[in-house]
Every structure is written in C-alpha cells, then in structure tokens.
Amino acid sequence: LVEATNTNNGSLTIKAYWNEVFPTTPMPNAIQGLLPSSTKFL
C-alpha cells in the first residue's frame, strides 16, 4: 500500500515502490497515467 501525503511526494513514492518491487520492469504508461499530470519521470 502506497499512501501519498501530497502530489509530488506521492508520485515519487509510487515510482520508488515500483522500482523496488519490479527493478527490471519499466513502469507502464497505464500506471503513469493514473498519477498526477504534473509528475515528471526522468
């Protein structure tokens, strides 16, 4: 379970969580689409 306290930190937390659970799998666009549009993935 990922809890977001605010937009930016929440998005970074989700990305960090994904990278930890699926280190060799890029985050799908479908999941990125669920995140706030202001999120930038490097």
C-alpha distance matrix in Angstrom:
0.0 3.8 6.5 9.9 12.9 15.3 16.0 17.0 14.6 11.6 13.2 14.0 10.6 9.4 12.8 12.6 9.4 11.3 14.4 13.3 12.1 14.9 17.5 20.3 18.9 19.1 16.4 18.0 19.8 18.1 14.7 16.6 18.3 15.3 15.0 17.7 21.1 21.8 19.4 21.6 20.7 23.3
3.8 0.0 3.8 6.5 9.8 11.8 12.4 13.2 10.9 7.8 9.6 10.5 7.2 6.5 10.1 10.2 7.8 10.1 13.1 12.6 12.3 14.8 16.9 19.8 18.3 17.9 15.1 16.9 18.2 17.0 13.3 14.4 16.3 13.4 12.3 14.7 18.1 18.5 16.1 18.3 17.7 20.3
6.5 3.8 0.0 3.8 6.5 9.1 10.6 12.0 9.6 6.8 9.8 11.1 8.2 8.6 12.3 12.5 10.9 13.4 16.1 15.8 15.9 18.4 20.2 23.2 21.6 20.8 17.8 19.5 20.2 18.9 15.3 15.9 17.3 14.2 12.6 14.1 17.8 17.8 16.0 18.7 18.8 21.6
9.9 6.5 3.8 0.0 3.8 5.4 6.9 8.5 6.6 3.9 7.4 9.1 7.4 8.3 11.6 12.3 11.8 14.1 16.5 16.9 17.6 19.6 21.0 23.8 22.1 20.7 17.6 19.2 19.3 18.4 14.9 14.7 15.9 13.0 10.7 11.3 14.9 14.5 13.1 16.0 16.7 19.5
12.9 9.8 6.5 3.8 0.0 3.8 7.1 8.7 6.9 6.1 9.8 11.0 9.8 11.6 14.5 14.8 14.9 17.4 19.5 19.7 20.8 22.9 24.0 26.9 25.5 23.9 20.9 22.7 22.5 21.8 18.4 17.7 18.8 16.0 13.4 13.1 16.5 15.4 14.5 17.5 18.7 21.3
15.3 11.8 9.1 5.4 3.8 0.0 3.8 5.8 5.7 5.6 8.4 10.1 10.3 11.8 14.1 15.1 15.8 17.9 19.7 20.6 21.9 23.4 24.3 27.0 25.3 23.2 20.2 21.7 21.0 20.6 17.5 16.1 16.9 14.6 11.6 10.4 13.4 12.0 11.6 14.8 16.6 19.3
16.0 12.4 10.6 6.9 7.1 3.8 0.0 3.8 5.8 5.3 6.2 8.7 9.9 10.6 12.4 14.2 15.3 16.6 18.4 20.0 21.1 22.1 22.9 25.2 23.3 20.8 17.7 19.0 17.8 17.6 14.8 13.0 13.6 11.8 8.5 6.8 9.7 8.4 8.1 11.4 13.5 16.5
17.0 13.2 12.0 8.5 8.7 5.8 3.8 0.0 3.8 5.4 5.3 6.3 8.6 10.1 10.8 12.3 14.2 15.6 16.7 18.4 20.1 21.0 21.2 23.5 22.0 19.4 16.8 18.6 17.7 18.3 15.4 13.0 14.5 13.4 9.7 8.4 10.4 8.1 6.8 9.3 11.2 13.6
14.6 10.9 9.6 6.6 6.9 5.7 5.8 3.8 0.0 3.8 5.5 5.1 6.0 8.6 9.9 10.3 11.9 14.1 15.2 16.1 18.1 19.5 19.7 22.5 21.3 19.3 16.9 19.2 19.0 19.4 16.1 14.4 16.4 14.8 11.3 11.1 13.6 11.7 9.7 11.8 12.7 14.8
11.6 7.8 6.8 3.9 6.1 5.6 5.3 5.4 3.8 0.0 3.8 5.5 5.0 6.2 8.6 9.8 10.3 12.2 14.2 15.2 16.4 17.8 18.7 21.4 19.8 18.0 15.0 17.0 17.0 16.7 13.2 12.2 14.0 11.8 8.8 9.4 12.6 11.7 9.7 12.3 12.9 15.7
13.2 9.6 9.8 7.4 9.8 8.4 6.2 5.3 5.5 3.8 0.0 3.8 5.4 5.1 6.2 8.6 9.8 10.6 12.3 14.2 15.4 16.1 16.8 19.0 17.2 14.9 12.0 13.9 13.6 14.0 10.7 9.0 11.2 9.8 6.5 7.5 10.1 9.5 6.6 8.9 9.3 12.3
14.0 10.5 11.1 9.1 11.0 10.1 8.7 6.3 5.1 5.5 3.8 0.0 3.8 5.4 5.1 6.0 8.4 9.8 10.5 12.2 14.2 15.0 15.0 17.5 16.4 14.4 12.2 15.0 15.3 16.2 12.9 11.1 14.0 13.2 10.0 10.9 12.9 11.6 8.3 9.2 8.8 10.8
10.6 7.2 8.2 7.4 9.8 10.3 9.9 8.6 6.0 5.0 5.4 3.8 0.0 3.8 5.4 5.0 6.0 8.5 9.8 10.4 12.1 13.8 14.3 17.4 16.4 15.1 12.8 15.7 16.6 16.9 13.2 12.6 15.4 13.8 11.1 12.8 15.4 14.6 11.5 12.8 12.0 14.1
9.4 6.5 8.6 8.3 11.6 11.8 10.6 10.1 8.6 6.2 5.1 5.4 3.8 0.0 3.8 5.5 5.0 6.1 8.6 9.8 10.5 11.7 13.0 15.6 13.9 12.6 9.8 12.3 13.4 13.4 9.6 9.6 12.4 10.8 8.8 11.4 14.1 14.2 11.0 12.5 11.3 13.9
12.8 10.1 12.3 11.6 14.5 14.1 12.4 10.8 9.9 8.6 6.2 5.1 5.4 3.8 0.0 3.8 5.4 5.1 6.2 8.6 10.0 10.2 10.6 12.9 11.5 9.7 7.6 10.8 12.1 13.1 9.7 8.9 12.4 12.0 9.9 12.4 14.1 13.9 10.3 10.6 8.5 10.6
12.6 10.2 12.5 12.3 14.8 15.1 14.2 12.3 10.3 9.8 8.6 6.0 5.0 5.5 3.8 0.0 3.8 5.5 5.1 6.2 8.7 9.8 9.6 12.7 12.3 11.5 10.3 13.9 15.6 16.6 13.2 12.7 16.2 15.5 13.3 15.6 17.5 16.9 13.2 13.2 11.0 12.2
9.4 7.8 10.9 11.8 14.9 15.8 15.3 14.2 11.9 10.3 9.8 8.4 6.0 5.0 5.4 3.8 0.0 3.8 5.5 5.1 6.2 8.4 9.4 12.7 12.0 12.0 10.4 13.6 15.8 16.0 12.5 13.1 16.3 15.0 13.6 16.4 18.7 18.7 15.3 15.9 13.8 15.4
11.3 10.1 13.4 14.1 17.4 17.9 16.6 15.6 14.1 12.2 10.6 9.8 8.5 6.1 5.1 5.5 3.8 0.0 3.8 5.4 5.2 5.6 7.3 9.8 8.5 8.5 6.9 10.1 12.8 13.2 10.1 11.0 14.4 13.7 12.9 16.1 18.0 18.5 15.0 15.2 12.6 14.3
14.4 13.1 16.1 16.5 19.5 19.7 18.4 16.7 15.2 14.2 12.3 10.5 9.8 8.6 6.2 5.1 5.5 3.8 0.0 3.8 5.6 5.2 4.6 7.7 7.7 7.9 8.0 11.7 14.4 15.7 12.9 13.1 16.8 16.6 15.4 18.3 19.7 19.7 16.0 15.3 12.2 12.9
13.3 12.6 15.8 16.9 19.7 20.6 20.0 18.4 16.1 15.2 14.2 12.2 10.4 9.8 8.6 6.2 5.1 5.4 3.8 0.0 3.8 5.7 5.5 9.2 10.0 11.2 11.3 14.8 17.7 18.4 15.4 16.1 19.7 19.0 17.8 20.7 22.6 22.5 18.8 18.5 15.6 16.3
12.1 12.3 15.9 17.6 20.8 21.9 21.1 20.1 18.1 16.4 15.4 14.2 12.1 10.5 10.0 8.7 6.2 5.2 5.6 3.8 0.0 3.8 6.0 9.0 9.0 11.0 10.8 13.7 16.9 17.1 14.3 15.9 19.1 18.2 17.8 21.1 23.1 23.7 20.1 20.1 17.3 18.4
14.9 14.8 18.4 19.6 22.9 23.4 22.1 21.0 19.5 17.8 16.1 15.0 13.8 11.7 10.2 9.8 8.4 5.6 5.2 5.7 3.8 0.0 3.8 5.6 5.3 7.8 8.5 11.2 14.8 15.4 13.2 14.7 18.0 17.8 17.7 21.1 22.5 23.3 19.7 19.2 16.0 16.9
17.5 16.9 20.2 21.0 24.0 24.3 22.9 21.2 19.7 18.7 16.8 15.0 14.3 13.0 10.6 9.6 9.4 7.3 4.6 5.5 6.0 3.8 0.0 3.8 5.7 7.8 9.6 12.9 16.1 17.6 15.4 16.0 19.6 19.9 19.2 22.2 23.3 23.6 19.9 18.8 15.3 15.4
20.3 19.8 23.2 23.8 26.9 27.0 25.2 23.5 22.5 21.4 19.0 17.5 17.4 15.6 12.9 12.7 12.7 9.8 7.7 9.2 9.0 5.6 3.8 0.0 3.8 6.7 9.6 12.1 15.5 17.2 15.9 16.5 19.9 20.8 20.5 23.6 24.2 24.8 21.2 19.7 16.1 15.9
18.9 18.3 21.6 22.1 25.5 25.3 23.3 22.0 21.3 19.8 17.2 16.4 16.4 13.9 11.5 12.3 12.0 8.5 7.7 10.0 9.0 5.3 5.7 3.8 0.0 3.8 6.4 8.5 11.9 13.5 12.4 13.4 16.5 17.5 17.7 20.9 21.5 22.5 19.1 17.9 14.5 15.1
19.1 17.9 20.8 20.7 23.9 23.2 20.8 19.4 19.3 18.0 14.9 14.4 15.1 12.6 9.7 11.5 12.0 8.5 7.9 11.2 11.0 7.8 7.8 6.7 3.8 0.0 3.8 6.1 9.0 11.3 10.3 10.4 13.6 15.1 15.0 17.9 18.1 19.1 15.8 14.5 11.0 11.9
16.4 15.1 17.8 17.6 20.9 20.2 17.7 16.8 16.9 15.0 12.0 12.2 12.8 9.8 7.6 10.3 10.4 6.9 8.0 11.3 10.8 8.5 9.6 9.6 6.4 3.8 0.0 3.8 6.6 8.3 6.7 7.0 10.3 11.4 11.4 14.6 15.1 16.4 13.2 12.7 9.8 11.8
18.0 16.9 19.5 19.2 22.7 21.7 19.0 18.6 19.2 17.0 13.9 15.0 15.7 12.3 10.8 13.9 13.6 10.1 11.7 14.8 13.7 11.2 12.9 12.1 8.5 6.1 3.8 0.0 3.8 5.2 5.4 6.5 8.6 10.3 11.4 14.6 14.8 16.9 14.2 14.0 11.7 14.0
19.8 18.2 20.2 19.3 22.5 21.0 17.8 17.7 19.0 17.0 13.6 15.3 16.6 13.4 12.1 15.6 15.8 12.8 14.4 17.7 16.9 14.8 16.1 15.5 11.9 9.0 6.6 3.8 0.0 3.8 5.4 4.9 5.9 8.7 9.9 12.5 12.0 14.5 12.4 12.4 10.9 13.6
18.1 17.0 18.9 18.4 21.8 20.6 17.6 18.3 19.4 16.7 14.0 16.2 16.9 13.4 13.1 16.6 16.0 13.2 15.7 18.4 17.1 15.4 17.6 17.2 13.5 11.3 8.3 5.2 3.8 0.0 3.8 5.5 5.1 6.7 9.2 12.3 12.5 15.4 13.8 14.7 13.6 16.7
14.7 13.3 15.3 14.9 18.4 17.5 14.8 15.4 16.1 13.2 10.7 12.9 13.2 9.6 9.7 13.2 12.5 10.1 12.9 15.4 14.3 13.2 15.4 15.9 12.4 10.3 6.7 5.4 5.4 3.8 0.0 3.8 5.2 5.2 6.9 10.5 11.6 14.1 11.9 13.1 12.0 15.3
16.6 14.4 15.9 14.7 17.7 16.1 13.0 13.0 14.4 12.2 9.0 11.1 12.6 9.6 8.9 12.7 13.1 11.0 13.1 16.1 15.9 14.7 16.0 16.5 13.4 10.4 7.0 6.5 4.9 5.5 3.8 0.0 3.8 5.4 5.3 8.2 8.6 10.8 8.5 9.5 8.7 12.3
18.3 16.3 17.3 15.9 18.8 16.9 13.6 14.5 16.4 14.0 11.2 14.0 15.4 12.4 12.4 16.2 16.3 14.4 16.8 19.7 19.1 18.0 19.6 19.9 16.5 13.6 10.3 8.6 5.9 5.1 5.2 3.8 0.0 3.8 5.4 7.5 7.5 10.7 9.7 11.3 11.6 15.1
15.3 13.4 14.2 13.0 16.0 14.6 11.8 13.4 14.8 11.8 9.8 13.2 13.8 10.8 12.0 15.5 15.0 13.7 16.6 19.0 18.2 17.8 19.9 20.8 17.5 15.1 11.4 10.3 8.7 6.7 5.2 5.4 3.8 0.0 3.8 6.7 8.4 11.3 10.3 12.9 13.2 17.0
15.0 12.3 12.6 10.7 13.4 11.6 8.5 9.7 11.3 8.8 6.5 10.0 11.1 8.8 9.9 13.3 13.6 12.9 15.4 17.8 17.8 17.7 19.2 20.5 17.7 15.0 11.4 11.4 9.9 9.2 6.9 5.3 5.4 3.8 0.0 3.8 6.3 8.3 7.0 9.9 10.8 14.5
17.7 14.7 14.1 11.3 13.1 10.4 6.8 8.4 11.1 9.4 7.5 10.9 12.8 11.4 12.4 15.6 16.4 16.1 18.3 20.7 21.1 21.1 22.2 23.6 20.9 17.9 14.6 14.6 12.5 12.3 10.5 8.2 7.5 6.7 3.8 0.0 3.8 5.4 5.7 9.3 11.4 15.0
21.1 18.1 17.8 14.9 16.5 13.4 9.7 10.4 13.6 12.6 10.1 12.9 15.4 14.1 14.1 17.5 18.7 18.0 19.7 22.6 23.1 22.5 23.3 24.2 21.5 18.1 15.1 14.8 12.0 12.5 11.6 8.6 7.5 8.4 6.3 3.8 0.0 3.8 5.4 8.0 10.7 14.1
21.8 18.5 17.8 14.5 15.4 12.0 8.4 8.1 11.7 11.7 9.5 11.6 14.6 14.2 13.9 16.9 18.7 18.5 19.7 22.5 23.7 23.3 23.6 24.8 22.5 19.1 16.4 16.9 14.5 15.4 14.1 10.8 10.7 11.3 8.3 5.4 3.8 0.0 3.8 6.4 9.8 12.7
19.4 16.1 16.0 13.1 14.5 11.6 8.1 6.8 9.7 9.7 6.6 8.3 11.5 11.0 10.3 13.2 15.3 15.0 16.0 18.8 20.1 19.7 19.9 21.2 19.1 15.8 13.2 14.2 12.4 13.8 11.9 8.5 9.7 10.3 7.0 5.7 5.4 3.8 0.0 3.8 6.6 9.8
21.6 18.3 18.7 16.0 17.5 14.8 11.4 9.3 11.8 12.3 8.9 9.2 12.8 12.5 10.6 13.2 15.9 15.2 15.3 18.5 20.1 19.2 18.8 19.7 17.9 14.5 12.7 14.0 12.4 14.7 13.1 9.5 11.3 12.9 9.9 9.3 8.0 6.4 3.8 0.0 3.8 6.3
20.7 17.7 18.8 16.7 18.7 16.6 13.5 11.2 12.7 12.9 9.3 8.8 12.0 11.3 8.5 11.0 13.8 12.6 12.2 15.6 17.3 16.0 15.3 16.1 14.5 11.0 9.8 11.7 10.9 13.6 12.0 8.7 11.6 13.2 10.8 11.4 10.7 9.8 6.6 3.8 0.0 3.8
23.3 20.3 21.6 19.5 21.3 19.3 16.5 13.6 14.8 15.7 12.3 10.8 14.1 13.9 10.6 12.2 15.4 14.3 12.9 16.3 18.4 16.9 15.4 15.9 15.1 11.9 11.8 14.0 13.6 16.7 15.3 12.3 15.1 17.0 14.5 15.0 14.1 12.7 9.8 6.3 3.8 0.0
